[in-house]
Amino acid sequence: MSPTPSPSAPDAPRPSPDEAARALADIGRRRDQAHSSAVEARWVYVLSGVVFCALFAAPDFLGQEASRWTPAAFGALAVGYVALLNTRKGAAALGSPVRTRRQEITPRFRRYALLTLLAVLLAGFALQLLPPDRHFGVPYWRTAVGAAGGAALALFGPRCRRALLSAAVRDGRGTGRSAFHGTH
């Protein structure tokens, strides 16, 4: 019984340089499409910006008792958002058909992301140590900060997400696989 030739055998036809160039260009185009698809729908960023502004400005309009429940509201919304992104139906509802494989995120990026998160958390705890009536001499300062943060989130959220993805992903070096899951 003679062995059947496999496609990887030396006798297999090789693609021409033009075919190989087209295939590589197609891979690059598909990778760019995957990067674009890994970002949630625009309405998610706009709604998040509006909610951020409203929760941040709540103590200015509803009084100091609102400053007791707004951190819990921020936390509940963050946990809900992460829970939605980690389920197939939730991610589809948010307009995110693909996500990055955790193995493809570089250890250096993870380290910087964790250090940044730690710095933000420490800054938040430090702000909580300020006296509750501290307003920095500016009336409605929470509203101004919330409006600026919400507008930045709504306007620059998708662009920032794409930039973070391109910094985090290894581009498949050494693995030969795509860095994205087709479905959740």
C-alpha positions in Angstrom: 0.0 0.0 0.0 1.6 3.3 -1.1 1.2 6.4 1.1 -1.0 9.1 -0.1 0.7 12.4 -0.8 -0.1 15.1 1.8 -0.5 18.8 1.0 2.7 19.5 3.0 4.8 17.1 0.9 7.6 18.5 -1.1 5.8 17.6 -4.3 2.8 19.8 -3.5 2.4 22.9 -5.7 3.6 26.2 -4.1 1.6 29.4 -4.5 3.1 32.0 -6.8 4.6 35.2 -5.2 1.5 37.1 -6.3 -0.9 34.6 -4.7 1.2 34.7 -1.5 1.2 38.5 -1.4 -2.6 38.6 -1.9 -3.0 36.0 0.9 -0.8 38.1 3.3 -2.7 41.3 2.4 -6.0 39.4 3.0 -4.7 38.3 6.5 -3.8 41.9 7.3 -7.2 43.1 6.2 -9.0 40.4 8.3 -6.9 41.3 11.3 -7.9 45.0 10.9 -11.6 43.9 10.6 -11.2 41.9 13.9 -9.7 44.9 15.6 -12.6 47.0 14.5 -15.1 44.4 15.6 -13.6 44.0 19.1 -15.1 47.4 20.1 -18.6 47.8 21.4 -21.3 49.7 19.5 -21.1 53.5 19.6 -24.3 53.8 21.7 -22.6 51.9 24.5 -19.9 54.6 24.8 -22.5 57.5 24.6 -24.8 55.9 27.2 -21.8 55.2 29.5 -20.7 58.9 29.1 -24.2 60.1 30.0 -24.4 57.7 33.0 -20.9 58.7 34.2 -21.9 62.4 34.0 -25.2 61.8 35.8 -23.7 59.8 38.6 -20.8 62.1 39.1 -23.0 65.2 39.2 -25.7 63.6 41.4 -24.3 65.0 44.7 -24.3 68.6 43.3 -28.1 68.3 42.6 -29.4 65.8 45.0 -27.3 66.7 48.1 -24.6 64.9 50.0 -26.8 61.8 50.6 -26.3 61.0 46.9 -22.5 60.7 47.5 -23.3 57.7 49.7 -25.0 55.6 47.0 -23.2 56.8 43.8 -20.0 54.7 44.4 -22.2 51.6 44.8 -24.0 52.5 41.6 -20.7 52.9 39.8 -19.6 49.5 41.1 -22.8 47.8 40.2 -22.8 49.2 36.7 -19.1 48.1 36.2 -19.8 44.6 37.4 -22.9 44.4 35.1 -20.9 45.6 32.1 -18.2 43.1 32.7 -20.7 40.3 33.2 -22.5 41.2 29.9 -19.2 41.3 28.0 -18.3 37.8 29.2 -21.5 36.2 28.0 -22.3 35.5 24.3 -25.8 37.2 24.4 -24.6 40.1 26.5 -21.7 40.8 24.2 -24.0 40.6 21.2 -26.4 43.1 22.9 -23.5 45.5 23.4 -22.5 45.1 19.8 -19.2 43.3 20.4 -19.1 40.1 18.2 -15.5 39.2 19.0 -13.1 39.5 21.9 -9.3 39.2 22.3 -7.9 35.9 23.6 -6.4 36.4 27.0 -3.3 34.4 26.0 -2.5 36.9 23.3 -2.2 39.9 25.6 1.4 40.6 26.4 2.6 40.3 30.0 4.1 43.8 29.8 0.8 45.3 28.9 -0.9 43.4 31.7 1.6 44.7 34.1 1.1 48.3 33.0 -2.7 47.9 33.0 -2.7 46.5 36.5 -0.4 49.3 37.8 -2.6 51.9 36.2 -5.7 50.4 37.7 -4.0 50.3 41.1 -3.0 54.0 40.7 -6.6 55.0 39.8 -8.0 53.0 42.8 -5.5 54.6 45.2 -6.3 58.1 43.8 -10.0 57.3 44.4 -9.3 56.3 48.0 -7.3 59.4 48.5 -10.2 61.6 47.3 -12.4 59.9 49.8 -10.2 61.1 52.6 -10.9 64.7 51.7 -13.5 66.4 53.8 -17.0 65.9 52.5 -17.7 69.6 52.1 -14.5 70.1 50.1 -15.4 71.8 46.8 -12.1 73.3 45.7 -13.7 76.8 45.6 -15.6 75.9 42.5 -19.3 75.5 42.6 -20.7 72.4 40.8 -17.2 71.0 40.3 -18.5 67.5 40.3 -20.9 68.4 37.4 -18.0 69.9 35.4 -15.7 66.9 36.0 -18.6 64.5 35.2 -19.5 66.4 32.0 -15.9 66.4 30.8 -15.3 62.8 31.6 -18.6 61.7 30.1 -17.9 63.7 26.9 -14.4 62.2 26.6 -15.8 58.7 27.1 -18.5 59.2 24.5 -16.2 60.9 21.9 -12.9 59.0 22.4 -14.0 55.7 23.9 -13.9 53.6 20.7 -10.7 55.1 19.5 -9.1 54.6 22.9 -10.3 50.9 23.0 -8.8 50.2 19.6 -5.5 51.8 20.6 -5.4 49.7 23.8 -6.2 46.6 21.8 -3.4 47.2 19.3 -1.0 47.8 22.2 -2.1 44.7 24.1 -2.2 42.1 21.3 1.0 40.4 20.1 -0.2 40.2 16.5 0.0 36.4 16.6 3.8 36.3 16.7 5.0 32.8 17.1 1.5 31.3 17.4 0.3 31.4 13.8 -3.2 31.9 15.1 -5.5 34.9 15.2 -5.7 36.9 18.4 -9.5 37.0 18.4 -12.2 34.5 19.2 -14.9 34.4 16.5 -17.6 34.1 19.1 -17.7 34.3 22.9 
